[in-house]
């Protein structure tokens, strides 16, 4: 290992497709708790056929910042570096948005969301995230050997 590297850095270099998730947010399991609903940023799903389009769906979350944490983060931002409290808040926000998107899809009878996107904004001291996409019903194409990660247990 070189100067300034850690065993975690070495681990990520050996397996580059694994994203680094900070330990303080590792329990959030980004995008994996979708109750069997396939979510994808792609416009199609390899190995699956869209049989019915159910329309646009979205999930929105707005969070307020704790005033004491906000002041502490302003002071920390002067020194530079990651503002981990805000990072955690945004991870939580995005996951809540995806959860709401999935529930909206399920309530319409869908089993997949394609063309999923995120949007984030600062609303005068509030953090807002939105997840949106197209809800649909998909079926696996016979003979396709592709599995969506959300369906693996």
KOLFI-902571 format. One record per residue (C-alpha): residue in one letter; residue number from 0; x, y, z. Coordinates in pm, 1 decimal. Example, Ala and Ser with C-alpha at 12.3 -4.5 7.8 and 13.67 -1.06 7.14 Angstrom:
<nodes>
<node drengu="a" seke="0" xx="1230.0" yy="-450.0" zz="780.0"/>
<node drengu="s" seke="1" xx="1367.0" yy="-106.0" zz="714.0"/>
</nodes>
This chain:
<nodes>
<node drengu="x" seke="0" xx="0.0" yy="0.0" zz="0.0"/>
<node drengu="x" seke="1" xx="120.2" yy="347.0" zz="-82.8"/>
<node drengu="x" seke="2" xx="141.5" yy="647.5" zz="142.7"/>
<node drengu="x" seke="3" xx="-201.5" yy="758.2" zz="260.1"/>
<node drengu="x" seke="4" xx="-385.3" yy="451.1" zz="132.6"/>
<node drengu="x" seke="5" xx="-579.8" yy="212.0" zz="346.8"/>
<node drengu="x" seke="6" xx="-687.0" yy="-149.1" zz="326.1"/>
<node drengu="x" seke="7" xx="-1032.4" yy="-19.0" zz="223.5"/>
<node drengu="x" seke="8" xx="-871.6" yy="161.3" zz="-75.8"/>
<node drengu="x" seke="9" xx="-697.7" yy="-163.1" zz="-172.2"/>
<node drengu="x" seke="10" xx="-1027.7" yy="-353.1" zz="-141.3"/>
<node drengu="x" seke="11" xx="-1205.2" yy="-108.0" zz="-375.4"/>
<node drengu="x" seke="12" xx="-922.3" yy="-127.4" zz="-634.0"/>
<node drengu="x" seke="13" xx="-938.0" yy="-507.1" zz="-637.1"/>
<node drengu="x" seke="14" xx="-1315.0" yy="-500.9" zz="-692.9"/>
<node drengu="x" seke="15" xx="-1380.5" yy="-174.8" zz="-883.3"/>
<node drengu="x" seke="16" xx="-1751.7" yy="-235.3" zz="-949.3"/>
<node drengu="x" seke="17" xx="-1829.0" yy="-211.8" zz="-577.4"/>
<node drengu="x" seke="18" xx="-1910.9" yy="145.1" zz="-481.3"/>
<node drengu="x" seke="19" xx="-1765.4" yy="287.8" zz="-162.4"/>
<node drengu="x" seke="20" xx="-2044.8" yy="365.7" zz="81.3"/>
<node drengu="x" seke="21" xx="-1934.0" yy="557.1" zz="390.6"/>
<node drengu="x" seke="22" xx="-1976.6" yy="349.1" zz="710.4"/>
<node drengu="x" seke="23" xx="-2217.3" yy="598.9" zz="866.3"/>
<node drengu="x" seke="24" xx="-2464.2" yy="548.7" zz="579.0"/>
<node drengu="x" seke="25" xx="-2397.4" yy="181.2" zz="503.1"/>
<node drengu="x" seke="26" xx="-2727.7" yy="75.7" zz="659.4"/>
<node drengu="x" seke="27" xx="-2923.4" yy="268.0" zz="397.5"/>
<node drengu="x" seke="28" xx="-2894.0" yy="-0.6" zz="125.4"/>
<node drengu="x" seke="29" xx="-2944.0" yy="242.6" zz="-160.3"/>
<node drengu="x" seke="30" xx="-3193.9" yy="126.4" zz="-420.7"/>
<node drengu="x" seke="31" xx="-3210.4" yy="-232.2" zz="-299.3"/>
<node drengu="x" seke="32" xx="-3521.6" yy="-237.0" zz="-82.1"/>
<node drengu="x" seke="33" xx="-3780.0" yy="-213.2" zz="-359.3"/>
<node drengu="x" seke="34" xx="-4013.2" yy="-500.3" zz="-262.7"/>
<node drengu="x" seke="35" xx="-3955.7" yy="-676.9" zz="-593.7"/>
<node drengu="x" seke="36" xx="-4010.2" yy="-368.2" zz="-811.1"/>
<node drengu="x" seke="37" xx="-3729.6" yy="-338.2" zz="-1064.7"/>
<node drengu="x" seke="38" xx="-3587.9" yy="15.2" zz="-1083.4"/>
<node drengu="x" seke="39" xx="-3362.8" yy="121.5" zz="-1366.1"/>
<node drengu="x" seke="40" xx="-3226.7" yy="442.4" zz="-1511.2"/>
<node drengu="x" seke="41" xx="-3227.1" yy="273.7" zz="-1852.8"/>
<node drengu="x" seke="42" xx="-3513.7" yy="319.9" zz="-2098.1"/>
<node drengu="x" seke="43" xx="-3550.8" yy="-56.3" zz="-2130.6"/>
<node drengu="x" seke="44" xx="-3466.8" yy="-364.6" zz="-1925.7"/>
<node drengu="x" seke="45" xx="-3242.1" yy="-620.7" zz="-2095.8"/>
<node drengu="x" seke="46" xx="-3409.9" yy="-958.9" zz="-2080.8"/>
<node drengu="x" seke="47" xx="-3753.3" yy="-812.1" zz="-2008.7"/>
<node drengu="x" seke="48" xx="-4041.7" yy="-691.3" zz="-2226.5"/>
<node drengu="x" seke="49" xx="-4262.7" yy="-396.5" zz="-2128.9"/>
<node drengu="x" seke="50" xx="-4620.9" yy="-520.2" zz="-2156.7"/>
<node drengu="x" seke="51" xx="-4801.3" yy="-218.4" zz="-2013.6"/>
<node drengu="x" seke="52" xx="-4703.4" yy="142.6" zz="-1946.6"/>
<node drengu="x" seke="53" xx="-4871.3" yy="285.4" zz="-1635.5"/>
<node drengu="x" seke="54" xx="-4747.1" yy="643.1" zz="-1665.7"/>
<node drengu="x" seke="55" xx="-4515.5" yy="877.0" zz="-1481.6"/>
<node drengu="x" seke="56" xx="-4459.0" yy="817.4" zz="-1111.4"/>
<node drengu="x" seke="57" xx="-4262.5" yy="1015.2" zz="-858.2"/>
<node drengu="x" seke="58" xx="-4165.0" yy="1027.1" zz="-494.8"/>
<node drengu="x" seke="59" xx="-4073.1" yy="1352.5" zz="-322.3"/>
<node drengu="x" seke="60" xx="-3907.9" yy="1412.0" zz="14.0"/>
<node drengu="x" seke="61" xx="-3836.3" yy="1742.5" zz="186.1"/>
<node drengu="x" seke="62" xx="-3614.2" yy="1756.8" zz="493.4"/>
<node drengu="x" seke="63" xx="-3535.6" yy="2044.3" zz="721.9"/>
<node drengu="x" seke="64" xx="-3191.7" yy="2100.6" zz="860.1"/>
<node drengu="x" seke="65" xx="-3130.3" yy="2093.2" zz="1232.6"/>
<node drengu="x" seke="66" xx="-3023.8" yy="2450.8" zz="1325.3"/>
<node drengu="x" seke="67" xx="-2740.7" yy="2334.6" zz="1553.7"/>
<node drengu="x" seke="68" xx="-2608.9" yy="2091.6" zz="1290.7"/>
<node drengu="x" seke="69" xx="-2644.9" yy="2365.6" zz="1028.6"/>
<node drengu="x" seke="70" xx="-2429.4" yy="2604.1" zz="1229.0"/>
<node drengu="x" seke="71" xx="-2170.0" yy="2331.6" zz="1294.0"/>
<node drengu="x" seke="72" xx="-2162.4" yy="2248.9" zz="922.2"/>
<node drengu="x" seke="73" xx="-2110.1" yy="2615.4" zz="828.7"/>
<node drengu="x" seke="74" xx="-1808.0" yy="2626.1" zz="1059.8"/>
<node drengu="x" seke="75" xx="-1677.6" yy="2294.8" zz="920.0"/>
<node drengu="x" seke="76" xx="-1727.0" yy="2415.4" zz="561.1"/>
<node drengu="x" seke="77" xx="-1479.0" yy="2696.2" zz="629.4"/>
<node drengu="x" seke="78" xx="-1212.5" yy="2431.8" zz="694.1"/>
<node drengu="x" seke="79" xx="-1314.1" yy="2228.1" zz="389.3"/>
<node drengu="x" seke="80" xx="-1396.0" yy="1861.2" zz="349.2"/>
<node drengu="x" seke="81" xx="-1711.5" yy="1657.0" zz="329.6"/>
<node drengu="x" seke="82" xx="-2010.6" yy="1767.9" zz="531.3"/>
<node drengu="x" seke="83" xx="-2103.9" yy="1416.7" zz="641.3"/>
<node drengu="x" seke="84" xx="-2423.7" yy="1514.6" zz="822.7"/>
<node drengu="x" seke="85" xx="-2562.3" yy="1663.8" zz="499.9"/>
<node drengu="x" seke="86" xx="-2440.3" yy="1362.7" zz="302.0"/>
<node drengu="x" seke="87" xx="-2633.3" yy="1132.4" zz="535.5"/>
<node drengu="x" seke="88" xx="-2940.2" yy="1353.4" zz="511.9"/>
<node drengu="x" seke="89" xx="-2932.6" yy="1342.2" zz="130.8"/>
<node drengu="x" seke="90" xx="-2885.7" yy="963.0" zz="126.7"/>
<node drengu="x" seke="91" xx="-3191.0" yy="934.3" zz="352.1"/>
<node drengu="x" seke="92" xx="-3384.4" yy="1179.1" zz="134.8"/>
<node drengu="x" seke="93" xx="-3307.3" yy="989.6" zz="-186.1"/>
<node drengu="x" seke="94" xx="-3394.9" yy="653.7" zz="-32.5"/>
<node drengu="x" seke="95" xx="-3727.7" yy="789.2" zz="95.9"/>
<node drengu="x" seke="96" xx="-3799.5" yy="928.7" zz="-251.0"/>
<node drengu="x" seke="97" xx="-3727.6" yy="590.0" zz="-413.3"/>
<node drengu="x" seke="98" xx="-3946.4" yy="417.8" zz="-153.7"/>
<node drengu="x" seke="99" xx="-4236.8" yy="650.2" zz="-238.0"/>
<node drengu="x" seke="100" xx="-4178.0" yy="599.7" zz="-610.5"/>
<node drengu="x" seke="101" xx="-4191.1" yy="221.8" zz="-560.4"/>
<node drengu="x" seke="102" xx="-4510.6" yy="242.1" zz="-353.8"/>
<node drengu="x" seke="103" xx="-4677.1" yy="456.7" zz="-621.9"/>
<node drengu="x" seke="104" xx="-4573.5" yy="200.9" zz="-885.0"/>
<node drengu="x" seke="105" xx="-4709.5" yy="-87.9" zz="-678.2"/>
<node drengu="x" seke="106" xx="-5038.3" yy="95.2" zz="-613.7"/>
<node drengu="x" seke="107" xx="-5086.9" yy="115.8" zz="-992.8"/>
<node drengu="x" seke="108" xx="-5014.7" yy="-254.4" zz="-1036.0"/>
<node drengu="x" seke="109" xx="-4663.1" yy="-211.8" zz="-1176.7"/>
<node drengu="x" seke="110" xx="-4357.5" yy="-424.4" zz="-1120.1"/>
<node drengu="x" seke="111" xx="-4090.5" yy="-196.3" zz="-1271.6"/>
<node drengu="x" seke="112" xx="-3983.1" yy="166.2" zz="-1310.0"/>
<node drengu="x" seke="113" xx="-3778.9" yy="255.9" zz="-1615.5"/>
<node drengu="x" seke="114" xx="-3602.5" yy="583.0" zz="-1701.4"/>
<node drengu="x" seke="115" xx="-3574.0" yy="662.5" zz="-1329.0"/>
<node drengu="x" seke="116" xx="-3409.5" yy="993.7" zz="-1248.8"/>
<node drengu="x" seke="117" xx="-3333.1" yy="1207.7" zz="-945.9"/>
<node drengu="x" seke="118" xx="-3368.2" yy="1576.8" zz="-887.0"/>
<node drengu="x" seke="119" xx="-3247.2" yy="1768.6" zz="-582.4"/>
<node drengu="x" seke="120" xx="-3290.9" yy="2126.3" zz="-470.8"/>
<node drengu="x" seke="121" xx="-3229.9" yy="2357.9" zz="-179.5"/>
<node drengu="x" seke="122" xx="-3555.2" yy="2525.9" zz="-82.9"/>
<node drengu="x" seke="123" xx="-3443.2" yy="2805.5" zz="146.3"/>
<node drengu="x" seke="124" xx="-3297.0" yy="2588.9" zz="421.0"/>
<node drengu="x" seke="125" xx="-3481.4" yy="2272.7" zz="325.6"/>
<node drengu="x" seke="126" xx="-3339.2" yy="1986.8" zz="119.4"/>
<node drengu="x" seke="127" xx="-3573.3" yy="1838.9" zz="-138.8"/>
<node drengu="x" seke="128" xx="-3520.4" yy="1529.9" zz="-352.5"/>
<node drengu="x" seke="129" xx="-3746.2" yy="1373.6" zz="-610.4"/>
<node drengu="x" seke="130" xx="-3722.1" yy="1035.3" zz="-778.2"/>
<node drengu="x" seke="131" xx="-3928.1" yy="997.8" zz="-1093.9"/>
<node drengu="x" seke="132" xx="-3969.2" yy="758.6" zz="-1382.3"/>
<node drengu="x" seke="133" xx="-4214.5" yy="554.8" zz="-1585.8"/>
<node drengu="x" seke="134" xx="-4410.2" yy="283.7" zz="-1407.0"/>
<node drengu="x" seke="135" xx="-4474.6" yy="-26.0" zz="-1612.6"/>
<node drengu="x" seke="136" xx="-4549.4" yy="-394.7" zz="-1608.7"/>
<node drengu="x" seke="137" xx="-4268.1" yy="-610.3" zz="-1743.8"/>
<node drengu="x" seke="138" xx="-4232.4" yy="-979.1" zz="-1811.2"/>
<node drengu="x" seke="139" xx="-3917.4" yy="-1179.1" zz="-1851.8"/>
<node drengu="x" seke="140" xx="-3839.9" yy="-1281.0" zz="-2209.5"/>
<node drengu="x" seke="141" xx="-3832.9" yy="-1657.7" zz="-2237.5"/>
<node drengu="x" seke="142" xx="-3478.0" yy="-1786.0" zz="-2257.2"/>
<node drengu="x" seke="143" xx="-3320.5" yy="-1462.2" zz="-2131.3"/>
<node drengu="x" seke="144" xx="-3062.2" yy="-1527.0" zz="-1861.6"/>
<node drengu="x" seke="145" xx="-3062.0" yy="-1177.6" zz="-1714.8"/>
<node drengu="x" seke="146" xx="-3177.6" yy="-1109.4" zz="-1359.2"/>
<node drengu="x" seke="147" xx="-3256.5" yy="-770.9" zz="-1208.5"/>
<node drengu="x" seke="148" xx="-3052.3" yy="-720.0" zz="-887.9"/>
<node drengu="x" seke="149" xx="-3365.8" yy="-625.5" zz="-692.5"/>
<node drengu="x" seke="150" xx="-3509.0" yy="-972.5" zz="-753.3"/>
<node drengu="x" seke="151" xx="-3207.0" yy="-1161.2" zz="-619.1"/>
<node drengu="x" seke="152" xx="-3215.0" yy="-1264.5" zz="-254.3"/>
</nodes>
